[in-house]
């Protein structure tokens, strides 16, 4: 029986715009890192001596990527020096007029990546090492199961001495392949769902899936590799991204699957509640643990609540400003309130060198003490005024 070592990957989404990242240079950095991940996939192919690469859809983020991006991708694929089999996904579907039919792709593919084989037809591809059963997406929106053509297939027509691989892109019944669409980083995909239960048991050795951006084993034979470079914040437990899958295959045997790391950019979630200025040291330590001094290699979604003193809030704001410069993106949910401490209020009301500031501060403090509800809109406005007054008095 033929033994085969396959590298399974998907969802490169080259050309992803990262529209939520405001800084143009940082957007470019993220886009370039997705290209660099292809080079790391090439290195895994060489190091692990993979014989075949399977790209299960969404190589590009758009069906009409820029020619420059196409050329860069083709060059890197050509350097893999083993057959690379590609199917279109929902982002880069195979309808007429898309990249796969363009003259620039067809001409340069022959020159730069003759090892790339695009699979646009739902029919078996018989190789020396394996039989590949491609299930490409050929239109932008398709309600049909792309593996449906296999249900009436004559399996006796296939060689029996080599592993059989289904290559498909989409969600699967019983596992929502697009749960991440509530995240602002995600885009809506096609509505094609794959019914794995409708595929014949025992006649398929591996099902190489794409579309779900985290590592996921659906059955012993069916896997999502996740994205080779992470592209969004975690949405819950079991988020494992930034890898490809190295798969050992033999006809009639359960595949042996080993993730291989390829990601470089890190996406973090952090929840912080401030109960006092002492929590700032803990916050600073958490940031250091997450980013380890890296610059322009991390993105952070920060959920913040609670309050700090006026001086503490100034330190917090300086940390946030530094993060904005250091990170590729900082997304803040919630707000850290400012609540003047007794010593800070006393310092304002006792400023003999600034009698006007002291008088205004005393009036604001009196109004705040008369306010029955400390969380009322009026109390919030008074505290804001005190904060502004403190900032004015201490930064002149």
N, C-alpha and C positions, 0 to 999 in steps of 0.2 A: 504493500500500500504506500502511496505517495504521502510523505510528510511535508508540511508547508509552514513556513514562518511568515505571518502576515502582519503588517502594521495598519491598524484601523484608526481613521481620524475623520473628522467632519467639522462643519460650521466654522471654517476659517473666517468667513465674511470679510474678505479683503475689501477695503474701501469704506468700511463702516464710518459714518460721519461724526459720531460722538457729539451730536448737536447740543447736549446738555452741558458740555464743557465750554465755558465762555472764552477761555484764552486760546487763540488760534495756534500758538506754538505748542501748547499742551495737547490740543487735539491732534496736531501733526505727529507728536511724540507717540501717542496711543496708536495712531494708524500705522506708523513705522514699526512699532513693536509687534503688530500682527504679522507684518511681513517677516520680521526677524524670527518669529516663531517657526516659519516654514524652514528656515535654516537650521533651527534646532531639531525639527522633525527629520531633516536630511541627516543630521548627525546621529540620531537614534537609528535610522535605517542602516547606516554604516557600522555603528558600534555593535548593534544586535544582529547584523547580517540578515536583515529582513529580505525576503525574496519578492515581495509584492506589497504595494501600498494601495489601500482602498480609501477613497474620499467619498463619504456618504452624504453628499449634497452641501449646498451653500458654501462653495469655495469662495465665491464673491458675495458681497452684501447686496449687490444690485444686478439685475439682468443686463445692465448697460454700463459696466465699469469703464473708467478712463483707460485709454490705450497704454499709458505709462504703467499703470498698475498691472495690466495684463502682461506686459513684457517682463516686469520684475518677477511676477509669479512664475511665468514660464521658465525664466532663467534658473530660479531656485528648484523647480521641479526637475529640470534637466539635470541638475547636479546630483539628484538621487540615484541615477544610473540603474534603477530597477523599474519594471513596469508600474505605472501609476494609473489606476482606473478611477474615473471620475463620473459621477452622475449629477445632474442638476437637482437643486433643492427648490424650496419655495421662494427664496430670495433671488436665486439666479436660474430660474426655470428655463426650460428648453424650447420655448415657443419661437417661431420664426421672428427674426429681427433682433434676437438677444445675442449676447456676446458669443455664444457657441456657434453662431452662423456667420459672424462677421469676418470680413476679409482679413483684418489685422490679426485676429486670433488664429485663423486657419493658416495664414502664411508663416507667422512667427512660431507657431507650435511645431511645425515641421522642422524649423531650423533650430529653435532653442530647446524644445522638449519633445523629441521624437519618441520618448518613452511614455508620454501621456496618451492614454486612450480614453476618449470621451464615449460614454455609452448612452446613446439617445434612443435606442430601440429596446423594447421589452422582449428580448429573446436571449437564449443561452449564449454565453461566450465560453467556448471550450479552450482552455489553455493546457500547456504541458503539465502544470502543477496543480490546476484546480478547474472547477466549472463555476463560473460566476453568473448569477441570475439577476440582472439589473432591473431596478424598478424606478426609473427616472421620473421626475415631475416635469411635464411638458407644457404646462400652462400656469398662469399666475394663481388662479383659484380652481381647485378641482375637488369635488366632493367624493370622488371614487377612491377606493383603496388601491394604491399603486401596485400592490402585490396580487391583485385579483386575477391577473393573467396566469398565475401559477396554480390556480385551483383546478383547472381542467387540463393541466399539463401532463404529457406522457413522460413520466419519470424513467421509464424503462429505456428511453432513447439516449440517456446520458451514460457516460463511462462510469464504471463502478469502482475504479481503482484510484480515484482522486477526490479530495474534499469538495463539497458543494456549498457555495456561499451566496446568500441573498444579500443584495446591496440596495438599501431603501432609505427614504427620507420621510419622516412624519411621526406623529404621535401614535401610540398604540392603545387599543381598548384596554380598560382597566388601569391605565396609567396616563394621566393627563399630561401630554408632552409639552403643553404650553402654559403650565401653571404660573410661569414667570411673567406672563404678559401684564400683570398688574404693576410691574416695575416699570418706571419711566425709561429705563435703558432698553427695554425690549420693544420689538416691533411685532405687529400682528402677522401671523403666518397663514399658510394655506389651511383648509379645513379637512385635508385628507387624513383619515385615520387608518392604521394598519391593524388588521385582525390576525394576530399571530396564531390564534387557535384554529383558524381556517387553513393554515399551512400544514402539510402532512408531517406527522411525527416520524422521526427516524430517517427521513429522506433528505434532510437538510442538516449540515454540520455546523454552520455559523450564520447568524443574521446580523449583518453590520448595519447599524442604524445611525441616522443623523437627525437633528432638529432639537433635541433636548440638550441644554447647555451644561448640564452637570453629568458626572460619571454615574451611570445607572446600569445595573444588571437587571433585566426584565425576566429572563428565563436563563437556564444554563447555557443556551445557545444564542440568546439575543442580548446585545449590549449597545448602550450609547457611550461613546468615549468622552462626551463633553467637549468643550472648546479647548484647543491647544493653548490659547492665551485667554485668561479670564476676561469677561467683558461686562460684568454687572455685579452689583452688591448681592450678598447672600440673601436668600428669601426664607430661610429656615434651617432646619437640621440637614445633615448629610449633603452639604455643598462641597463637592470636590471637582475642581476645574483646573485647567492648565496642564493637561496631559494628553497622551495618545495611548492606544492599547496595542501591546504586542501579543499576538495570538498564535499559539501552536495548534495546528490543525492536522487531522488525519481522518479519512473517511470512516464513519461509523463510531468515532470516539468523541467524548465530551471535550470541547476546546479548553485549552489552558490559556488563561487571560491574565496579563500582567500590565498594570499601568506604568507608563514611562513619563516622568515629568518633563514638561516643555515650557511652562509658563514663567513669566518674569515679573510682570506688573501685579501688584497685590491690591485687593479691594477689601476694606475692613468695615465692620460695624462696631460702634461703641455707644453704650448708654451710660450717661453720667448724671447723677443728681447731687447738687451742691447743698449741703446743710450748713456750711460755714467755710471760712477761708482756709481751714486746715485741709479741706478736700482738694485744694489746688495742687498740693504736692502729689497726692495720689493720681490726679488727672495727668499731671506732667509725666509721672512714671509710666502710666498706661500708654501714653502717646509714644514714649521712647521704646517700650516693649513692642508696640505695633510696627513702628517704622525703622527702628534700629539705626537711626541716623541717615537713612537713605534720603536722597533728594530726587524729586521728579520720577518716582517709581511706585507711588502709593496713591490710592484714592480712599477717602474716609467718609462714611455716612455717620454723623454724630447726632445722637438724640440727647438733648440736654434739658434739665429742669432744675428747680431750686433757686436759691439766691445767695449772693455774696455781699460783703460790705462794699463800700464805694472804692476803697483801695484794692480790695480783692478783685472786684470787677475790672478794674483797670489792668491788673495783672492777667486776668482771664482774657481780656480783649487783646492784649499783646500776644498771648499764646495763639489766639485765633488768627491774628494778622500774620504771625510767623508761619502757621500752618497753611494759610492761603498761598503763601509764596513757595513753600517747600513741597506741597502736595500737587499732584496732577489735578485733583479736584477735592474740594471740601463741601459736603452737603450737610447743612445744619437743619435739624427738625426740633422745634421747641425754642425755648428762650431761657437764658439765665437772668433772673431778676437782680436788681440792685436794691439793697435794703441798708440804709445808713445805720451804722452802729452808734451806740450812745456816745462813745468817745469821739466819733467823727462829728456828730451833731454838736457836742460841747465845744469842739475845736472851732466849728463855724460860728456859733453864737458868742464865743468869747474872743473873737478877733478884734482886739483893741486897735490894731493898726488899720483895720477895714471896718469902721463902724457901720457903714451902709450894708455891707455883706452880713455882718452880725445881726443887724436889725431885721433884714429880710429873712435870714435863716431862722431867727426866733419866731417870727410871724408864721412861717411855714410849719415849724415844729408845733406851735400852738394849734394850728388848724389840723395837723395830723393827729394830735392827741385827742381832739374833740370828735374826730371822725369815728363813728361807732364800728363800722365794718372795715377792717384793715385790708380787705380784698376788693373794696368798692372801687369804681372808676375814679372817684374823687381822691381816694387815698393813693391810688396808683399815680395820678397826676401830680400830687404833692411830692411823693417820693421821687418822681422823675425831675421835678423842679429842684429838689434838694441835691440830686445827683449832678445836675447841670451846674448848680451853684458851687458845689464842691469841686467839680472839675475846673470851673473858671478860677476859683480862688487858689487852687494848688498848681496850676500850670502857667500862671502869668509870669 
